[in-house]
Amino acid sequence: MTERIDVEQEKRREDETHENGISEDTAAGKPGVKKKISDLKNKLKKPTKKQIIIFGIAAAAVAAIAVFIAVKLPSGGKDEVEYENVKVERRDITRTIDGSSILEANDTYDVTALVTGEILTDTFNEGDIVKKDQLLYTIDSEDAQRNVDTSQNNLTKAQQSFADAVKKKNDTIKSNSNNEKTTKNSVAKALDNVSNAQRALDTAGKDVDNLTIRANCSGTVSEVLVKEGDSVTDGTKIASVYDASKLKIQIPFNEADAAGISAGSAAELTIASSGDSLEGYVESVAGATTATQAHAIVRYVTIAVENPGGLSAGEQASASVNGVSCSDLGTFENYDENYVTARVNGRINNLYIDENDHITADQVVGYIESDNVTNSLKNAQTTLSNSRLDLDDAYTKLEQLVIDNDTYSLDSSISSAALALDDARIGLENARKKLEDYEVKAPIDGTIITKNKKAGDKLEQNTGSASDPMAVIYDMSVLTVQLDIDESDIEDIEVGMPVKVTADAAEGVFDGTVTKVGINGTSENGVTTYPVDITIEEYGALLPGMNVDCVIEVESAKDVLAIPVEAVQRGNRVYAKGDKKDENDKAPDGYYSVEVRTGASDSKFIEIKEGVKEGQELLGSIKASGKEAEGADTSTQQQQMGGPGMGGYGGPPMGGGYGGNMGGNRQSGGAGGNRQSGGTR
């Protein structure tokens, strides 16, 4: 905006300088006034990419013309420039990107032969529609049929050879298997005997280990229950042991108070005999209630404590949990009591513990003497040894039986016969597949485009005719077209967008869909384009090879406030009719500046989301008057007022236009573009 005002000020100074007979370069003591004007005009001629997106070429007709006003140049010059006012109206806006390209079939298939020979029949003509696996050609297959017959004979021979080899083995085994069952039973029985003897030995070994009396827990011996020389059995209690490092106590709490106590809660105990305090934790709360002798309903709470050293079982204490006191005293018990027991029958031979001794788990505390255990171990060892000898004998007999019934050579014969049988089957399968190659079928549903071979032609390997396409089929399930989209537009296109397709060679408008947006750009002459694939399912009279025009709808707004694109100035500003509200406002006389927020736009109109109201009058485009009306050259004046002439968008005063002779590609901005349905690709 500032640049536009500067241009007009410099122009006014230039006029005054000429009237006073002073050179331009020294006017007002500022050299180069004319050059500054030229530089500023050049700046206005260079649109930015953002400006190109917002503005289009100015040949568009203004939708709503309200009144005409005359605005004189700030210099008070002789010429007058008139502008058309426009109104803010509601309308539908659709922005599109267009391009042209050539239709293609969905896919193309060459029908080729894998064999040589004379073509006996063909069943189609060019233009025919064929189905997948439909027979197209038959080729002379006499030699191939002979190969099939030969392969079938070879398979029959191989099957017989295999059957003979298997029969020979079965007969041999049957004749030498009289003792097989007995020998295998002997081996199985010997294996069972060895297993049983091993288990007996393991049991005897454990009994021997159990002759050593070991403590099964750690703690203090409270009482020794046997003495040396006493007879014991498995399970006899040797001594009682308790863990003095920890105690537990069961204390009654009123039923209501106990409901608020849970396992893990901290507890404070008071020793009844000394009044000392001790900390513990709740281990459990009884689920059932109990009636005391005083007829109170209580639940017992079990509390565990670490023994500080002077505390013993039998002492009493009270407790408090969560600020709630118990209803009566409880008595301490050893936290854990256990017994050292005998694990085998015998007589106590040695005993190494006394009352109040501290023992640890697995400590040896005595020995038991037992002749039965010792003898059982010896007998188990002897039985196991004999069972193993019997097993060795059984295996020896079985090995001899295997030698007597050696079938290695027979198995080898069967294996060879099986391989030969597989080869014969593969040979027959290959021969049949080869025979199928003499019937050439359609690989897909499609339309015959080219028919290169016919009945009577010969396919010969040495001439290359066997590998040449016999026919060409187009997959016409859909038609496709690929557009090259400018890098400035590609971000606006998404898969699934609707496309309108037209062709000079076919009447009507056809619906297409964007099915792929490529990311492999191609650069040429400083411009990068990206491929966009479009699919047309209902293509009517369209055919592959036709030139088509495609219009992709990328943005649409329905029933929105809109104005002509030329009414929007740089910086998203419009000039509304009315008095200025700010003395610094640079809008023309009779107008004031309004900042707007724009939305969707096409080649003529742009959506206004905020800033103006429906029906409000705004400054629009230039109306020819004065010299313009007389046909005089007013390009300089237009450039001073709005930008680069009528080649694109000249624009309202101080607005700056875009498009011009630059051949822009947005908002219908000149030849060469594909944005907003703009120009020719």
C-alpha positions as CSV (number, residue, x, y, z in Angstrom):
1,M,0.0,0.0,0.0
2,T,2.9,2.3,0.9
3,E,4.5,1.7,-2.4
4,R,1.3,2.7,-4.3
5,I,1.1,6.0,-2.4
6,D,4.8,6.7,-3.0
7,V,4.2,6.3,-6.7
8,E,1.4,8.9,-6.7
9,Q,3.4,11.3,-4.6
10,E,6.5,11.0,-6.9
11,K,4.2,11.5,-9.9
12,R,2.8,14.7,-8.4
13,R,6.3,16.0,-7.7
14,E,7.3,15.1,-11.3
15,D,4.4,17.2,-12.7
16,E,5.2,20.1,-10.5
17,T,8.9,20.0,-11.5
18,H,8.0,20.2,-15.2
19,E,5.6,23.1,-14.6
20,N,8.4,25.1,-12.9
21,G,11.0,24.2,-15.6
22,I,13.2,22.2,-13.2
23,S,14.8,19.0,-14.3
24,E,13.5,15.7,-12.9
25,D,16.8,14.7,-11.5
26,T,17.0,17.8,-9.2
27,A,13.3,18.3,-8.4
28,A,12.8,19.1,-4.7
29,G,16.5,18.5,-4.1
30,K,15.9,14.8,-4.6
31,P,17.7,13.2,-7.5
32,G,16.4,10.3,-9.5
33,V,12.6,10.9,-8.9
34,K,11.8,9.4,-12.3
35,K,14.1,6.4,-11.6
36,K,12.4,5.8,-8.2
37,I,9.0,5.8,-9.9
38,S,10.2,3.3,-12.5
39,D,11.7,1.1,-9.7
40,L,8.5,1.1,-7.7
41,K,6.4,0.3,-10.8
42,N,8.8,-2.6,-11.5
43,K,8.2,-3.9,-8.0
44,L,4.5,-3.8,-8.5
45,K,4.8,-5.8,-11.6
46,K,6.4,-8.8,-9.7
47,P,3.7,-10.8,-8.0
48,T,4.6,-13.2,-5.2
49,K,3.3,-16.7,-5.2
50,K,0.9,-16.0,-2.4
51,Q,-0.5,-13.0,-4.3
52,I,-0.9,-15.1,-7.5
53,I,-2.9,-17.7,-5.5
54,I,-5.3,-15.0,-4.2
55,F,-5.8,-12.9,-7.4
56,G,-6.7,-13.9,-11.0
57,I,-6.8,-12.2,-14.4
58,A,-9.2,-9.2,-14.5
59,A,-11.2,-10.0,-17.6
60,A,-13.9,-11.4,-15.3
61,A,-17.2,-9.5,-15.2
62,V,-18.1,-8.0,-11.8
63,A,-21.3,-9.7,-10.5
64,A,-22.9,-6.9,-8.7
65,I,-22.3,-3.3,-9.9
66,A,-23.8,-0.7,-7.5
67,V,-22.8,2.8,-8.4
68,F,-20.0,4.6,-10.3
69,I,-17.8,7.1,-8.6
70,A,-15.1,9.4,-10.0
71,V,-11.8,9.5,-8.1
72,K,-9.3,12.1,-9.2
73,L,-5.6,11.6,-9.0
74,P,-4.0,13.1,-5.9
75,S,-2.1,15.6,-8.2
76,G,-5.4,17.0,-9.3
77,G,-4.5,16.1,-12.9
78,K,-6.6,16.6,-15.9
79,D,-7.6,12.9,-16.4
80,E,-10.2,11.1,-14.3
81,V,-10.3,7.4,-13.6
82,E,-13.7,5.8,-12.8
83,Y,-14.2,2.7,-10.7
84,E,-17.1,0.3,-10.4
85,N,-18.4,-0.3,-7.0
86,V,-19.2,-4.0,-6.1
87,K,-21.5,-5.5,-3.5
88,V,-20.8,-8.3,-1.1
89,E,-23.1,-11.1,-2.3
90,R,-23.7,-14.8,-1.5
91,R,-22.7,-17.3,-4.2
92,D,-21.2,-20.7,-4.7
93,I,-17.5,-20.9,-5.4
94,T,-15.7,-23.9,-6.9
95,R,-12.0,-23.9,-7.5
96,T,-10.6,-26.4,-10.1
97,I,-7.3,-27.5,-11.6
98,D,-7.4,-28.6,-15.2
99,G,-5.2,-30.3,-17.7
100,S,-5.2,-32.3,-21.0
101,S,-3.8,-35.7,-21.8
102,I,-4.4,-38.9,-23.7
103,L,-6.7,-41.7,-22.6
104,E,-5.2,-45.1,-22.0
105,A,-6.6,-48.6,-21.4
106,N,-6.4,-49.9,-17.9
107,D,-3.8,-52.4,-19.1
108,T,-2.4,-54.0,-22.3
109,Y,-1.6,-57.6,-22.8
110,D,0.4,-59.2,-25.7
111,V,-0.9,-62.7,-26.7
112,T,2.2,-64.8,-27.5
113,A,2.9,-68.4,-28.2
114,L,5.3,-70.6,-26.2
115,V,5.6,-73.2,-29.0
116,T,6.2,-73.4,-32.7
117,G,4.1,-74.9,-35.5
118,E,1.2,-74.2,-37.9
119,I,-1.8,-72.3,-36.6
120,L,-4.8,-74.5,-37.2
121,T,-7.6,-72.3,-36.1
122,D,-8.4,-68.8,-34.9
123,T,-11.7,-67.9,-33.3
124,F,-11.9,-64.1,-33.2
125,N,-11.5,-60.8,-35.1
126,E,-10.2,-57.4,-34.2
127,G,-12.7,-55.5,-32.1
128,D,-14.1,-58.6,-30.5
129,I,-14.7,-58.7,-26.8
130,V,-13.2,-61.8,-25.2
131,K,-13.4,-63.5,-21.8
132,K,-10.5,-64.7,-19.7
133,D,-9.4,-68.3,-20.8
134,Q,-11.4,-68.0,-24.0
135,L,-9.7,-70.1,-26.8
136,L,-8.1,-67.8,-29.3
137,Y,-5.8,-70.1,-31.4
138,T,-5.0,-73.8,-31.8
139,I,-1.6,-74.8,-33.0
140,D,-0.6,-78.2,-34.6
141,S,0.2,-80.4,-31.5
142,E,0.9,-83.8,-33.1
143,D,4.5,-84.0,-31.7
144,A,3.3,-82.8,-28.3
145,Q,0.6,-85.5,-28.2
146,R,3.2,-88.2,-29.0
147,N,5.3,-86.9,-26.0
148,V,2.2,-87.2,-23.8
149,D,1.6,-90.8,-24.8
150,T,5.3,-91.8,-24.3
151,S,5.3,-90.1,-20.9
152,Q,2.1,-92.1,-19.9
153,N,3.8,-95.4,-20.9
154,N,6.9,-94.5,-18.8
155,L,4.7,-93.7,-15.8
156,T,3.0,-97.1,-16.1
157,K,6.3,-98.9,-16.2
158,A,7.6,-96.9,-13.2
159,Q,4.5,-97.8,-11.1
160,Q,5.0,-101.5,-11.8
161,S,8.7,-101.4,-10.9
162,F,7.9,-99.6,-7.6
163,A,5.2,-102.2,-6.7
164,D,7.6,-105.1,-7.4
165,A,10.3,-103.6,-5.1
166,V,7.8,-103.1,-2.2
167,K,6.5,-106.7,-2.6
168,K,9.9,-108.2,-2.6
169,K,10.8,-106.5,0.7
170,N,7.5,-107.5,2.3
171,D,8.0,-111.2,1.3
172,T,11.6,-111.2,2.7
173,I,10.6,-109.7,6.0
174,K,7.7,-112.1,6.4
175,S,9.9,-115.1,5.8
176,N,12.4,-114.1,8.5
177,S,10.1,-112.7,11.2
178,N,9.2,-115.8,13.2
179,N,11.2,-114.7,16.2
180,E,10.7,-111.0,15.8
181,K,7.8,-110.6,18.2
182,T,9.4,-112.7,20.9
183,T,12.7,-110.8,20.7
184,K,11.0,-107.4,20.8
185,N,9.0,-108.5,23.9
186,S,12.2,-109.6,25.6
187,V,13.7,-106.2,25.0
188,A,10.6,-104.4,26.3
189,K,10.5,-106.6,29.4
190,A,14.2,-106.0,30.0
191,L,13.7,-102.3,29.7
192,D,10.9,-102.4,32.3
193,N,13.1,-104.4,34.7
194,V,15.9,-101.9,34.4
195,S,13.5,-99.1,35.0
196,N,12.0,-100.8,38.1
197,A,15.5,-101.6,39.5
198,Q,16.6,-98.1,39.0
199,R,13.6,-96.7,40.9
200,A,14.2,-99.2,43.7
201,L,17.9,-98.1,43.9
202,D,16.8,-94.5,44.0
203,T,14.4,-95.2,46.9
204,A,17.1,-97.1,48.8
205,G,19.5,-94.3,48.2
206,K,17.1,-91.8,49.7
207,D,16.5,-94.0,52.7
208,V,20.3,-94.1,53.2
209,D,20.4,-90.3,53.0
210,N,17.6,-90.1,55.5
211,L,19.7,-92.0,58.1
212,T,21.3,-88.6,58.6
213,I,18.9,-86.5,60.7
214,R,18.8,-82.9,59.5
215,A,17.0,-79.9,60.8
216,N,14.1,-78.9,58.5
217,C,14.0,-75.3,59.9
218,S,15.9,-72.7,61.8
219,G,15.2,-71.7,65.4
220,T,15.6,-72.6,69.0
221,V,15.1,-76.2,70.4
222,S,12.3,-76.0,72.9
223,E,12.3,-79.8,73.7
224,V,14.3,-82.9,72.7
225,L,11.7,-85.7,72.3
226,V,14.0,-88.8,71.9
227,K,17.3,-90.1,73.1
228,E,20.1,-92.2,71.7
229,G,19.1,-95.8,71.4
230,D,15.4,-95.1,70.9
231,S,13.7,-96.8,68.0
232,V,11.9,-94.4,65.5
233,T,9.8,-94.7,62.4
234,D,9.3,-92.5,59.5
235,G,7.6,-89.3,60.9
236,T,8.7,-89.7,64.5
237,K,9.2,-86.3,66.2
238,I,12.9,-85.9,67.2
239,A,12.7,-82.3,68.7
240,S,10.4,-79.3,68.7
241,V,11.8,-76.0,67.4
242,Y,10.5,-72.4,67.5
243,D,11.5,-69.1,65.9
244,A,12.3,-66.7,68.8
245,S,13.1,-63.8,66.5
246,K,9.4,-63.1,65.8
247,L,6.2,-63.4,67.8
248,K,2.5,-63.1,67.1
249,I,-0.4,-62.2,69.3
250,Q,-4.2,-62.5,68.8
251,I,-6.0,-59.5,70.4
252,P,-9.8,-58.9,70.4
253,F,-11.3,-55.7,68.9
254,N,-14.9,-54.7,69.0
255,E,-16.7,-55.8,65.9
256,A,-17.3,-52.2,64.7
257,D,-13.7,-51.2,65.3
258,A,-12.3,-54.3,63.6
259,A,-14.2,-53.5,60.4
260,G,-11.8,-50.6,59.8
261,I,-8.7,-52.7,60.3
262,S,-7.0,-54.5,57.4
263,A,-3.9,-56.6,56.9
264,G,-0.7,-54.6,56.7
265,S,-1.9,-51.8,59.0
266,A,0.6,-50.6,61.6
267,A,-0.1,-51.6,65.2
268,E,1.3,-50.3,68.5
269,L,1.4,-52.8,71.4
270,T,1.9,-52.2,75.1
271,I,3.5,-55.0,77.2
272,A,1.2,-55.7,80.2
273,S,4.0,-56.6,82.6
274,S,6.4,-53.7,81.8
275,G,4.3,-51.1,80.1
276,D,6.8,-51.0,77.3
277,S,5.6,-50.1,73.8
278,L,6.3,-52.2,70.7
279,E,5.5,-51.7,67.1
280,G,4.1,-54.4,64.9
281,Y,1.8,-54.9,61.9
282,V,-1.6,-56.5,61.3
283,E,-1.1,-59.9,59.7
284,S,-4.8,-60.9,59.5
285,V,-8.3,-60.0,60.7
286,A,-10.7,-62.8,61.6
287,G,-13.7,-63.0,59.3
288,A,-16.0,-64.4,62.0
289,T,-17.0,-62.7,65.3
290,T,-16.7,-64.2,68.8
291,A,-18.6,-63.4,72.0
292,T,-16.4,-62.9,75.0
293,Q,-17.2,-63.9,78.6
294,A,-18.3,-60.3,79.1
295,H,-20.8,-60.8,76.2
296,A,-18.9,-58.4,73.9
297,I,-18.9,-59.2,70.2
298,V,-15.4,-59.1,69.0
299,R,-13.2,-60.1,66.1
300,Y,-9.6,-61.3,66.7
301,V,-6.8,-59.4,65.0
302,T,-3.5,-61.2,64.6
303,I,-0.5,-58.9,64.9
304,A,3.1,-59.9,64.2
305,V,6.1,-58.2,65.9
306,E,9.9,-58.5,65.7
307,N,11.2,-59.8,69.1
308,P,13.4,-57.0,70.5
309,G,15.2,-59.6,72.6
310,G,13.5,-59.8,76.0
311,L,10.1,-60.8,74.9
312,S,8.9,-64.4,75.2
313,A,5.8,-66.5,74.5
314,G,3.2,-66.3,77.2
315,E,3.5,-62.6,78.0
316,Q,0.4,-60.5,77.5
317,A,-0.1,-57.1,75.7
318,S,-2.8,-54.7,74.5
319,A,-2.8,-53.1,71.1
320,S,-4.0,-50.0,69.2
321,V,-4.5,-49.9,65.4
322,N,-5.5,-46.8,63.4
323,G,-6.2,-45.0,66.7
324,V,-8.6,-47.8,67.8
325,S,-7.8,-49.7,71.0
326,C,-8.4,-53.4,71.7
327,S,-11.2,-54.6,74.0
328,D,-8.9,-57.0,76.0
329,L,-5.4,-58.3,76.3
330,G,-3.8,-61.0,74.1
331,T,-1.1,-63.5,74.7
332,F,2.2,-63.7,72.7
333,E,2.9,-66.9,70.8
334,N,6.0,-68.0,69.0
335,Y,5.5,-66.9,65.4
336,D,6.6,-70.2,63.9
337,E,6.9,-73.7,65.6
338,N,8.1,-76.8,63.9
339,Y,9.5,-80.3,64.5
340,V,12.6,-82.1,63.5
341,T,11.3,-85.6,62.4
342,A,12.8,-88.9,61.4
343,R,12.3,-89.9,57.8
344,V,13.2,-93.6,58.0
345,N,12.7,-96.5,60.3
346,G,15.6,-97.4,62.6
347,R,17.4,-96.7,65.9
348,I,18.8,-93.3,67.1
349,N,22.6,-93.8,67.0
350,N,23.8,-90.3,67.7
351,L,22.0,-87.1,68.8
352,Y,23.7,-83.7,68.8
353,I,21.1,-81.3,70.2
354,D,19.8,-80.2,73.6
355,E,17.1,-77.9,74.8
356,N,17.6,-74.1,74.0
357,D,20.2,-75.0,71.3
358,H,19.9,-72.8,68.2
359,I,19.9,-74.7,65.0
360,T,19.7,-73.8,61.3
361,A,17.9,-75.4,58.4
362,D,19.7,-78.5,57.0
363,Q,22.0,-78.8,60.0
364,V,22.9,-82.4,60.9
365,V,21.5,-83.1,64.4
366,G,22.0,-86.9,64.6
367,Y,22.1,-90.3,62.9
368,I,19.8,-93.3,62.6
369,E,21.1,-96.8,62.3
370,S,19.1,-99.4,60.2
371,D,20.3,-102.8,58.8
372,N,17.2,-102.9,56.6
373,V,18.0,-99.7,54.8
374,T,21.6,-100.8,54.3
375,N,20.6,-104.2,52.9
376,S,17.9,-102.7,50.7
377,L,20.5,-100.5,49.1
378,K,22.8,-103.5,48.3
379,N,19.9,-105.5,47.0
380,A,18.8,-102.7,44.7
381,Q,22.3,-102.3,43.3
382,T,22.5,-106.0,42.6
383,T,19.1,-106.1,40.9
384,L,19.9,-103.1,38.7
385,S,23.1,-104.7,37.6
386,N,21.4,-107.9,36.7
387,S,18.6,-106.1,34.8
388,R,21.1,-104.3,32.7
389,L,22.8,-107.5,31.8
390,D,19.5,-109.0,30.7
391,L,18.8,-105.9,28.6
392,D,22.1,-106.2,26.9
393,D,21.3,-109.8,26.0
394,A,17.9,-108.8,24.6
395,Y,19.5,-106.0,22.5
396,T,22.1,-108.5,21.2
397,K,19.4,-110.8,20.0
398,L,17.5,-108.0,18.4
399,E,20.6,-106.9,16.6
400,Q,21.1,-110.4,15.3
401,L,17.5,-110.4,14.1
402,V,18.1,-107.2,12.3
403,I,21.1,-108.7,10.6
404,D,19.1,-111.7,9.7
405,N,16.4,-109.5,8.2
406,D,18.7,-107.0,6.6
407,T,16.5,-105.0,4.2
408,Y,19.1,-102.3,3.2
409,S,19.4,-103.5,-0.4
410,L,15.6,-103.9,-0.6
411,D,15.0,-100.4,0.8
412,S,17.5,-99.0,-1.7
413,S,15.6,-100.7,-4.5
414,I,12.4,-99.2,-3.3
415,S,13.9,-95.8,-3.1
416,S,15.3,-96.0,-6.6
417,A,11.9,-97.2,-7.9
418,A,10.2,-94.3,-6.0
419,L,12.5,-91.7,-7.6
420,A,11.9,-93.2,-11.1
421,L,8.1,-93.1,-10.4
422,D,8.3,-89.4,-9.4
423,D,10.4,-88.6,-12.6
424,A,7.8,-90.4,-14.7
425,R,4.9,-88.4,-13.1
426,I,6.8,-85.1,-13.6
427,G,7.5,-86.0,-17.2
428,L,3.8,-86.7,-17.9
429,E,2.8,-83.5,-16.1
430,N,5.3,-81.5,-18.2
431,A,4.1,-83.2,-21.4
432,R,0.5,-82.4,-20.6
433,K,1.4,-78.7,-19.8
434,K,3.3,-78.5,-23.0
435,L,0.3,-79.8,-24.9
436,E,-1.8,-77.1,-23.3
437,D,0.6,-74.5,-24.8
438,Y,-0.8,-75.4,-28.2
439,E,-4.1,-73.9,-27.2
440,V,-3.6,-70.1,-26.9
441,K,-6.2,-68.6,-24.6
442,A,-7.1,-65.0,-23.6
443,P,-5.2,-64.0,-20.5
444,I,-7.9,-61.5,-19.4
445,D,-11.3,-60.1,-20.1
446,G,-10.8,-57.5,-22.8
447,T,-11.1,-56.2,-26.3
448,I,-9.0,-57.4,-29.3
449,I,-7.1,-54.4,-30.6
450,T,-4.7,-56.1,-33.0
451,K,-4.7,-59.5,-34.6
452,N,-1.3,-60.3,-36.1
453,K,-1.7,-64.0,-36.8
454,K,-4.4,-66.1,-38.4
455,A,-5.1,-69.8,-39.3
456,G,-2.6,-71.1,-41.7
457,D,0.3,-69.0,-40.4
458,K,3.4,-70.8,-39.2
459,L,5.3,-70.0,-36.0
460,E,9.0,-70.7,-36.5
461,Q,11.6,-70.3,-33.8
462,N,14.5,-69.4,-36.1
463,T,12.6,-66.4,-37.6
464,G,11.4,-65.0,-34.2
465,S,7.8,-65.3,-35.2
466,A,7.0,-67.5,-32.3
467,S,7.9,-64.7,-29.8
468,D,6.1,-61.9,-31.7
469,P,2.6,-60.9,-30.3
470,M,-0.1,-62.9,-32.1
471,A,-2.7,-60.4,-30.9
472,V,-3.0,-57.5,-28.5
473,I,-5.8,-57.2,-25.9
474,Y,-6.8,-54.0,-24.0
475,D,-8.3,-54.3,-20.5
476,M,-11.2,-51.9,-21.0
477,S,-12.8,-52.4,-17.6
478,V,-11.8,-48.8,-17.0
479,L,-10.0,-46.1,-18.9
480,T,-7.1,-44.1,-17.3
481,V,-5.5,-40.7,-18.0
482,Q,-2.4,-39.2,-16.4
483,L,-2.0,-35.5,-16.0
484,D,1.2,-33.6,-15.3
485,I,0.3,-31.2,-12.5
486,D,2.4,-28.1,-11.6
487,E,4.3,-28.3,-8.3
488,S,2.4,-25.2,-7.0
489,D,-0.9,-27.2,-7.4
490,I,0.0,-30.8,-6.5
491,E,-0.5,-30.2,-2.7
492,D,-4.2,-29.4,-3.4
493,I,-5.0,-32.7,-5.1
494,E,-6.0,-35.9,-3.1
495,V,-6.9,-39.4,-4.0
496,G,-10.7,-39.7,-4.4
497,M,-11.3,-36.2,-5.8
498,P,-14.0,-36.1,-8.5
499,V,-12.9,-35.2,-12.1
500,K,-15.0,-34.0,-15.1
501,V,-13.6,-35.4,-18.3
502,T,-14.5,-34.2,-21.8
503,A,-13.3,-35.0,-25.3
504,D,-13.7,-33.3,-28.7
505,A,-14.3,-36.8,-30.2
506,A,-17.1,-37.8,-27.8
507,E,-20.2,-35.9,-26.6
508,G,-21.0,-35.4,-23.0
509,V,-19.1,-35.0,-19.7
510,F,-17.7,-38.2,-18.1
511,D,-17.1,-38.7,-14.4
512,G,-13.6,-39.7,-13.3
513,T,-11.8,-40.1,-9.9
514,V,-8.2,-39.3,-8.8
515,T,-6.7,-42.7,-8.0
516,K,-3.1,-41.8,-7.5
517,V,-1.0,-38.7,-6.8
518,G,2.6,-39.4,-7.7
519,I,5.6,-38.1,-5.8
520,N,8.2,-38.6,-8.6
521,G,8.4,-35.1,-10.0
522,T,9.8,-34.3,-13.4
523,S,11.6,-31.0,-14.0
524,E,11.9,-29.2,-17.3
525,N,12.8,-25.6,-18.0
526,G,12.8,-24.8,-14.3
527,V,9.3,-26.1,-13.8
528,T,8.5,-29.3,-11.9
529,T,5.4,-31.4,-12.5
530,Y,4.0,-34.4,-10.8
531,P,1.9,-37.3,-12.3
532,V,-1.7,-37.6,-11.2
533,D,-3.7,-40.7,-12.3
534,I,-7.4,-40.5,-13.1
535,T,-9.7,-43.5,-13.6
536,I,-12.9,-43.4,-15.6
537,E,-15.3,-46.3,-15.0
538,E,-18.3,-45.2,-17.1
539,Y,-16.5,-44.0,-20.2
540,G,-19.3,-44.4,-22.9
541,A,-17.9,-43.5,-26.3
542,L,-14.4,-42.7,-25.1
543,L,-11.6,-44.8,-26.5
544,P,-7.9,-45.2,-25.7
545,G,-5.8,-42.7,-27.6
546,M,-8.4,-39.9,-27.5
547,N,-7.3,-36.5,-26.3
548,V,-9.3,-35.4,-23.2
549,D,-9.6,-32.4,-21.0
550,C,-9.9,-33.0,-17.3
551,V,-11.1,-30.6,-14.6
552,I,-10.4,-31.6,-11.0
553,E,-12.6,-30.0,-8.3
554,V,-10.2,-29.2,-5.4
555,E,-12.2,-26.7,-3.4
556,S,-15.9,-25.8,-3.1
557,A,-17.8,-23.4,-0.9
558,K,-21.6,-23.2,-1.0
559,D,-23.7,-20.1,-0.3
560,V,-20.8,-18.0,1.1
561,L,-20.1,-14.2,1.0
562,A,-18.0,-13.4,-2.0
563,I,-16.6,-10.5,-4.0
564,P,-14.7,-10.2,-7.3
565,V,-11.0,-11.1,-6.8
566,E,-9.9,-7.7,-8.1
567,A,-11.6,-6.0,-5.2
568,V,-9.1,-7.5,-2.7
569,Q,-5.9,-5.4,-2.2
570,R,-2.5,-6.5,-1.0
571,G,-2.5,-7.8,2.6
572,N,-6.1,-9.0,2.3
573,R,-7.6,-5.5,2.4
574,V,-10.7,-4.1,0.7
575,Y,-11.9,-0.5,0.4
576,A,-15.5,-0.1,1.8
577,K,-17.7,2.8,0.7
578,G,-17.9,5.4,3.5
579,D,-16.0,7.9,5.6
580,K,-12.5,7.0,6.9
581,K,-12.3,6.1,10.5
582,D,-8.5,6.7,10.8
583,E,-6.7,9.8,9.5
584,N,-3.8,7.5,8.4
585,D,-6.0,5.4,6.2
586,K,-4.6,5.5,2.7
587,A,-7.8,4.4,1.0
588,P,-9.2,6.6,-1.8
589,D,-11.5,9.5,-1.0
590,G,-15.0,8.2,-0.1
591,Y,-13.7,4.8,1.1
592,Y,-12.1,3.3,4.2
593,S,-9.8,0.2,4.5
594,V,-11.1,-3.0,6.0
595,E,-9.0,-6.1,6.7
596,V,-10.7,-9.3,5.6
597,R,-10.1,-13.1,6.0
598,T,-10.5,-14.9,2.7
599,G,-11.4,-18.5,1.9
600,A,-12.1,-20.4,-1.3
601,S,-11.6,-18.7,-4.7
602,D,-12.0,-19.3,-8.3
603,S,-11.1,-17.3,-11.4
604,K,-13.5,-14.6,-10.7
605,F,-14.7,-14.5,-7.1
606,I,-13.1,-15.1,-3.7
607,E,-14.9,-16.1,-0.4
608,I,-14.8,-13.5,2.4
609,K,-15.1,-15.2,5.8
610,E,-14.6,-12.1,8.0
611,G,-14.5,-8.3,7.7
612,V,-17.5,-7.3,5.6
613,K,-21.3,-7.9,5.5
614,E,-23.7,-9.0,2.8
615,G,-24.8,-6.1,0.6
616,Q,-21.9,-3.8,1.7
617,E,-20.4,-1.7,-1.2
618,L,-16.7,-2.0,-2.0
619,L,-14.3,-0.4,-4.4
620,G,-14.1,-2.7,-7.5
621,S,-12.3,-2.5,-10.9
622,I,-11.4,0.3,-13.2
623,K,-14.1,1.6,-15.6
624,A,-12.8,3.1,-18.9
625,S,-13.2,6.8,-19.1
626,G,-11.4,9.9,-20.4
627,K,-8.6,8.8,-22.6
628,E,-9.4,5.2,-22.1
629,A,-12.9,5.8,-23.4
630,E,-11.4,7.5,-26.5
631,G,-9.1,4.6,-27.1
632,A,-5.9,6.4,-26.0
633,D,-2.9,4.6,-24.6
634,T,-3.6,4.4,-20.9
635,S,-1.3,1.6,-20.0
636,T,1.0,3.8,-18.1
637,Q,-1.8,5.3,-16.1
638,Q,-3.2,1.8,-15.3
639,Q,0.2,0.7,-14.2
640,Q,0.4,3.7,-11.9
641,M,-3.0,3.0,-10.5
642,G,-3.1,-0.7,-10.2
643,G,-0.4,-2.9,-11.8
644,P,0.5,-4.4,-15.2
645,G,-2.3,-3.5,-17.4
646,M,-5.2,-5.6,-18.7
647,G,-3.1,-8.5,-19.7
648,G,-4.1,-9.9,-16.4
649,Y,-5.6,-8.2,-13.4
650,G,-5.0,-4.4,-13.4
651,G,-6.6,-4.0,-10.0
652,P,-8.1,-1.0,-8.2
653,P,-6.0,2.0,-7.1
654,M,-3.0,1.2,-4.9
655,G,-3.9,-2.5,-5.0
656,G,-1.4,-3.9,-7.5
657,G,-2.5,-6.5,-10.0
658,Y,-1.3,-10.0,-10.9
659,G,-1.3,-12.1,-14.0
660,G,-0.6,-9.6,-16.7
661,N,1.8,-10.7,-19.4
662,M,3.5,-13.0,-17.0
663,G,1.5,-16.1,-18.1
664,G,0.6,-17.0,-14.5
665,N,-0.8,-20.4,-13.6
666,R,-3.2,-19.5,-10.8
667,Q,-6.6,-18.0,-10.7
668,S,-6.9,-18.2,-14.6
669,G,-3.7,-16.1,-14.7
670,G,-2.8,-16.2,-18.4
671,A,-1.7,-18.9,-20.9
672,G,0.4,-21.8,-19.6
673,G,-1.3,-22.3,-16.2
674,N,-3.5,-25.1,-14.9
675,R,-4.7,-23.6,-11.7
676,Q,-8.3,-22.4,-11.2
677,S,-9.2,-23.6,-14.7
678,G,-6.6,-21.0,-15.8
679,G,-5.1,-20.8,-19.3
680,T,-4.0,-23.5,-21.7
681,R,-1.6,-26.2,-20.7
